[in-house]
Amino acid sequence: MQGATADVEVQIVSRRVVRPEPATSPQETMHLTPWDLRGITVDYIQKGLLLPKPQAASGAEARHHVDGLASSLARALGRFYPLAGRVAVTDGSDPGHGQGITVSLRCDGEGAEFVHAVAPDLTAADITAPVFIPPVVWSLFPLNGALGADVSCPVLAAQVTELADGVFVAMSLNHSVADGTTFWHLFNTWSEISRRSFVGGDAAAGGELSTPPPVLDRWFLDSCPVPICLPFGKLEDIIRRPVYAPVRECFFEFSSESVKKLKSKANAEMSSTATAAAVISSLQALLAHVWRAACRARELPPERETTYMLLVGCRGRVRGIPRHYTGNAVTAAMAKCAAGEVMDKGLGWTAWQLNRAVRRSTRRLCGGSSRRGRGIPRLCTRRRLPAVRRRRRRW
């Protein structure tokens, strides 16, 4: 099936700049937090939705739909106006402390990029049916290969691609500016405004939304310097563009019934231990299952240390960070075990290691003792893969 898409081309029809509406956003500079700055060395967040093609959507009608999506994105950016800005670098050198730079978000309303593309020979099944993700899927996303430190790129870009029998709506967002929670908050806001405009026109799109407004003020620990000066002469000194070995990518799907069974098994295995009072979550049970499967597939020697890192959301865990905070609000939790322990001590024990890692991270955050929250961050080099989701509702 993948071979069937090898010669499929995605053709760019138009590019435009979408600016926030109404154009009353304040002109300001937002300083980036340590959590934000960790994202300057990683790829943009890239996710998209595969939607059914509207009836009779061809020619002028299709362009009308695309124009409507661009217009609704502009209204969404009216709420999320910092995402229409640009990442900026300034000299932060201090004669007493040596060279340095500061990285900030310049909220100037310069705009997001909006791309309209067509792939008339590509079907929804070409994307969803293969076990491995077809390479053509990367062409459905804008700003491929861009890193958070690429200040010449817009912070946000969207691409609408018309397929033979569907529409793919994708966004790419600079990870030094926001995390996945903010990404989907913006996407859901855009979606609601778009649905309203298609049903009731511009007047309906401009009404009060059920999607809550974002909280735009950046959150810093009291002990954190603002702005943060990075000890580099120029931004290029930070960047190490990775060369990835060719891999075939895929998504694993687990039914809700399978996840329930894993959670039940994990908690049953731990019920007779001293940790019985703590409940292993569905996610922890599933990740433990994946961890054990990876150790088995790699045939790791029993004594080999293996590490599982997962991201812990800080919204709702850290006092002072609002639920709808716009920015990066995640930290890493790590569990380290010998491969033999992961394989031999069972699903419950492995899930319990993840549970402990999350609780340690939560205690550190709630106690305000996160060293990385106070100053110079540890920069990341992890690759972000695009996600493809299917929805049947129309925009």
Secondary structure, DSSP 8 states (H G I E B T S, - for coil): -GGGGTT---EEEEEEEE--SSS----EEEE--HHHHGGGGSB-EEEEEEEE--TT--THHHHHHHHHHHHHHHHHHHHSGGGGSEEEEEE--BTTTB--EEEEEEE----EEEEEEEETT--HHHHHSSSS--GGGGGGSSSTT-BTT-TTS-SEEEEEEEESSEEEEEEEE-TTT--HHHHHHHHHHHHHHHHHHHHHHHHHHTS--SS---B-S----TTS-SS--BS-SSGGGT-----------------HHHHHHHHHHHHHHHTTSTTTTS---HHHHHHHHHHHHHHHHHT--TT-EEEEEEEEE-TTTSTT--TTB-S--EEEEEEEEEHHHHHHSHHHHHHHHHHHHHHHHHHHHHTT--GGGTSS----------EEEE--S--
